Amino acid sequence: MENKNRLVKLLPAAVALLVSGQTLAGITLYDTEGTTFSTDGLINVFYTQSSVEGGPVGDRDQARVRMGFLPNWIGFNMTKQAGDLKLGARSSFWVTLNDTDLNRGADGLGTRSGIDVRQFYGTVDGDFGQVLIGKDFGLFSRTNILSDELLLGHGQVSDTLGLVDGGNVSFGNIGSGYVYPFPVAQISYRSPVTNGLQFAGGIMDPSKTDDASSEEMPRFETELTYQRDFDGGSFKTWVGGLYQSSASGSDNVDSRGVSGGVNVKFGGLSLTASAVDGQGLGTVAGLSNLVTSENNDVQGYLTQASYTLGANRFVLSYGENESSNDPLLMGADAEYSNTAVAVFHDLNENLKLVAELNRTEVAVGGSDFEDTDTIAVGAVLTW
């Protein structure tokens, strides 16, 4: 399972993903003469009990105290008005809470609370829109994952992906509904919102297929979103695209993909459906060095319904990814799916309790390979 171990190292954190802008306002530390500096953060921990049937390790039960789908992070934000331009910057640093014997180094001692930088970028805003320079999450499949109702929850784990004992996050619906938009060095542009419509596009540092591969052009990613409010609800839809070409010797890998979805809200009811289709893309990671062939295809979709009643939000979720020539399973065809039921309860605007049940299923070559049932109960603290 060399590829699985590479995945665990390659995906040390699933997503910080601008949740700060969605779920918390942050704390302003400085606001003087058009310059502001603020901080935001998130801490989450879950008690989980997983029951595994099959898979690469075999039948077993595993209890954990671990973080969920999101890493724990602290972020810092700056804005400064400079004439007609508004300058901004963001840096975010996450830390894992998960320490198991498998993740304490060769000597089995110490902790694994490493720090990683998921975002470090600057922005320039004006009447023309916004230009972003630096490291941020990609555009392809970005809104798919931001729209996941389990973003502040736990989501799927499996021994196939090395997640039950993994030293990092669970996966939400990464690999079972969408692929992960890796943080990447980029120069990207977002247009002003006009009648609910906004375009984003950028050039990204390309992903290499191997150490000796040649990429004559950067990777291109785009996303188009449309959102409108109506009496009693709202409507949002989006579509994104990706293209990259990589050459290694006489082999060429042309990677391309389309992602998109729709969300409709009526009062407390929210309905979401999203999908992804890619060629030369990984099953969970999107473009990464795990992909070495145009035959690495992935198709996935996620359907969710939630209902908010007072301080409570109830979620039903089902998602799956189908892959051909899966690089994580030595070129086999595979299907990953996750069915989830979750309840989120807001104690206040900064503290949320979560109870969740996930059933993760993996099929290889059309045959059942692993079934994992996971109960997760935890808390999420934000500022």
N, C-alpha and C positions, 0 to 999 in steps of 0.2 A: 504493500500500500504506500509506495514511495510518493505517488502523486497526492494522496490524502495528506501525508505529513507536510508536503510542500504547500498544500492549501492552507493548513492550519497556521503555518508561518506567514503565508502571503496575505491572509485575511485576519490579522491580529485584532482588528476592531471592525465591526460591521459599519456602524453609522453614527456620526454626530450630526451631519446632514442638516444644518440650519434649523434644527428643532428649536433652538433658542429663539428664533424669530417667530415660530409657530405657537410655542406653549408658554413662553415667559418673556417678560419685558426687560429683565436685567436690572442692575443697580447702578445708578449714575454716580461716579466717583468724582467727576470734575465737569463743570459746565461754566465756561467763562469766555466772553468775547468771541462767540461763534465756534469754540472748540469744546468738544465733549469727549469724555472717556468713561466707559462703563464696563461692567463685568457681568457674566451670567454663568450658570453651571447646572450640573445635574449629578445626583448620586442615586443609584438604585441598587437594590439587592433582593434576591429571591431565594426562598427555600424550594428546592425542586426534588421530585422523586420520579425517576425514570425507570420504566420496565421495558427491557429490550428482548425481542425475539428474533433470533437469526443475526444476520450481519457479520462483519469480519471478526468480531470478538466472540459471538455466541450469546446464548440466553443469559441474562443477568439483571439484577436490580441495582440502581445506583442513586444514592442520596447526595445532594450537593447544597452548599450555600454559595451562591454565585451571582454575578450581575446578569441582566437580561439582554434584550436585543440591542439596547444602546449602551455604549461605553459610558463610564463616568468621566465627566470633563469639566474643565473650567475654561471660559473664553473671555477675551478682552476685545473691546471695540473702540474705535476712535473715529470721530467725524470733525471736519474743519471746513468752514465756509471760506472760500478763497475767490472773491469776486463773484463771477457768474457760475463758478464751479464749486461743487461740494466734494471734498476729498474724504475718503474713508479707508479704514483698514480693519481687518479681523485676524486674530490668531486664536486657535483653540487647541488645547492639549488634553488628551484623555489618559486615563490610567485604568488598568484592569484590577479587579479585586480578587480574581480567581487564583488560588494557590492549591495545587494538588501535587502529589508525589511525582507525577509524570512531568510536571512543569517547574521543578525546582532546581534544574541544572543537573549536570552529570554527577555531582556529589550528593544530590538529594537534599541539599540544605538551602536555606535562604528563602526569599520570596520572589514572586514573578511580577511585581507591580511596576512594569515598565511604562515609560511615558512616550507617547508618540504624538506627532504633529499632524493633524488631519486638515487644518486650514491655516494658511498664512498668505494673505493676499491684500491688495489695495484696490480701491475703486475710485473712479472719477465719474461723477454724475453731472448732467446738464440737460438742456432742452433736447439734446440729441438722444438721450437715454443714458446708459451706463456702460462703461468699459471696466472690465476686471482683469487684473494682472496678478499672477502668483499661483498658489496652490489651493485648489478647491475641488469639490466633487464634480464629476463629469455631468454633462447634460443628458446623455442617453440613459433612459430608464429612471431619471432623477425624480420626476413627479410620481411615477409608479410607486416608488418606495416611500416618498413623503406622504402619499395618500393612504398608506397601509394603516388600518385601524389598530394594529398590534404594535405600532411604532414605540409606544411607551410600555409595552408588555414583554413577553418572553419569546413565543414562537417556537419554531422547530429545532430539534436537535436529533442527531443520529450518529451511530458509531461509524457508518459509512463515510461521513464527512468529518469524523474525528471530533464531534461537538459535545458528546455526553461528558467526556473527561477533558474537554478542551480548556485551555487556560484563558480563553477570551470570551467573547460574547456568544449568546445563542444567535439564531439566524433569522428570527422573524419569519418572513416568507422569501428570503433570499434563497434561490435554488428551488423554490416551490411556488412560483408565481411571477418572479422577475429575476433579473440579474443585477449585481451590485455596481453602482456608478463610482468606481474607484476615484479617490482624490488624485489629482494629476496637475502638473504644471501646465498653465494655459494662458491664453489671451482670448477673452470672450466678450461678447457684446450683447446687451439687452436693450431692446427698443422701448420707448415710452408705451404705456398702456393706452390704446386708442379704441374706444368703444368696446372695452373688454378684451381686446386682442393684444397679445405681446409675442414678439419673436426673440429668440435667443440663439446665438450661434458662436462657435469658437474653434480655434485651432488648439489641439492638445499635444503634449509630448507623446510621441507614438510608443506603443508597447512592442517590444522586440520578441520575435518568435524564438530566437536563440542568441547566444553571445555574438555570433558572426553575421547575423542578419543585417540587411540594409533597408532603411526606410528613407526614400528620397523625398517624401512629403510628410507633413504632420498628419495626425488623425483629425478628422473633421466631425464635429457633433453639432446637432441643432435640436431645438425644441420650439414648438408653437403652441401657445395656450390661449384659451378663450373662456371667459368667465362672466356670467351675468347673474344679478340678483333679481328675484321676482317676489311678488307678494307672498310671504310665508315660506320662502325658500331660496335656493340658489342652484345654478347649473354651471358645471365646469367640464371642459374637455381639453385634451392635449394629445400631441403626436410628436415623436422625436425620431431622429435618425443618426446613424453613425457610419463612417467609412474610413478604412485604413488599408494600405497596401504594404506588404513586407516581403522581401526577397531573401532567400538563403540558398546560395549555390544556384542550382537550376530550378529550385522550387519557389513558387510564388504563393503567398497567402493573402487573398483579398477578403478582408473582413467587412461585413456590412450588417446593419440591423435596423429594425423599425420597432418603436415602442409607442404605446398610447393608452388612453383610457377615458373614462367618463365618470363623473360623480354628480349625483342629484340629491338635494336635501329638501325635505318637506317637514317643517316643524322640527320635531326631535328625531325624525327618521332620516338616515343617510344610507344611500345605496351606491356602491362603487364596483366598477368592473374595469380591469386593465389587462393588457397583453403585451407580449414581446415576441419577436421573431428574428432570429439572427443566423448568419452563416459565418463560420470561422470565429465563433464566439464560445467562451466557456459556459458551462452549465450554471455556475453560481457567480462567477467573477467577471462576467463580461469579457472584455479584452484583457488578457494577461499573458504572461509567458508560459502558462499551461496550455495555450492554444498553439498547435504546430501545423494545423491542416485546415483547408477550407471545408473539409468534411466534418468538422466539429460544429454541428448544427444544434440549435436550441429553439424550442417553441414553448411558451408558458403563458398562463393566464391566472388571474386572481379575481375572485368574486367575494364581496363582503356586504353585510348589512349590519347596521348598528342603530340603536335607539337610545336617546338620552332622556332620562326622566329625573329631573331634579339634579342631585349630585351624583347620580349613577348613570353609567353608559354600558349597555349590553351589546356584545359583539358576536356575530356568527361569521366564520371565515372558511373558505376553501380555496386552495391554490395548487397548481402543479406545473412542473417543467418536464418536458420530454427532450431527450438529447440523443443524437446519433454519434457514434464514434466518440463516446464520452472520454475526455482525457483523464478523468479521475478514476475511471474503471477500466483502464488498459484498452480503450477503444471499443468497449461494449456499448450497446444501446441501453438506455436507462430511463426510468421515470421516477421522479421524486414528487411526493404530494404531502400536503399538510392540511388537516382539518382541525379547527380550533373553536372553542367557546370561551369567552372571557367576560369578566365583569370588572369595571373600573369605578372606584368610589373616591370622590374628592372630599377629603376631610377639610381642606381649605384650598386657596389658590396656589399654594406651594407644596402641598403634600397629598399624594394620591396612593390609594391601596389597590392592589391588583390580585385577582384570582383567575387562573387560566388552566385549561385542559387542552393539550395538543396530542393528536395522533399523527405521527410521521411514518409514511410508507415508502419503501424503496423497492423497485422492481428492476431486475437486470435481465436483458434478453427475453423479456416477456414473462419471467418467473419471479415470484415473490422472493425477495432477498432479506429485507429487514422491516420489522414493525416495531415502533417505539411509542409508548404512551407516557406522557410527561404531565405531571401536576406541578404547577408553579404558583406560589403565593408570595407576594412581595410588596415593597413600598418604593415610591419614587419621590424624591425631594428635589425641587427646582428652585432657583433664584435668578 
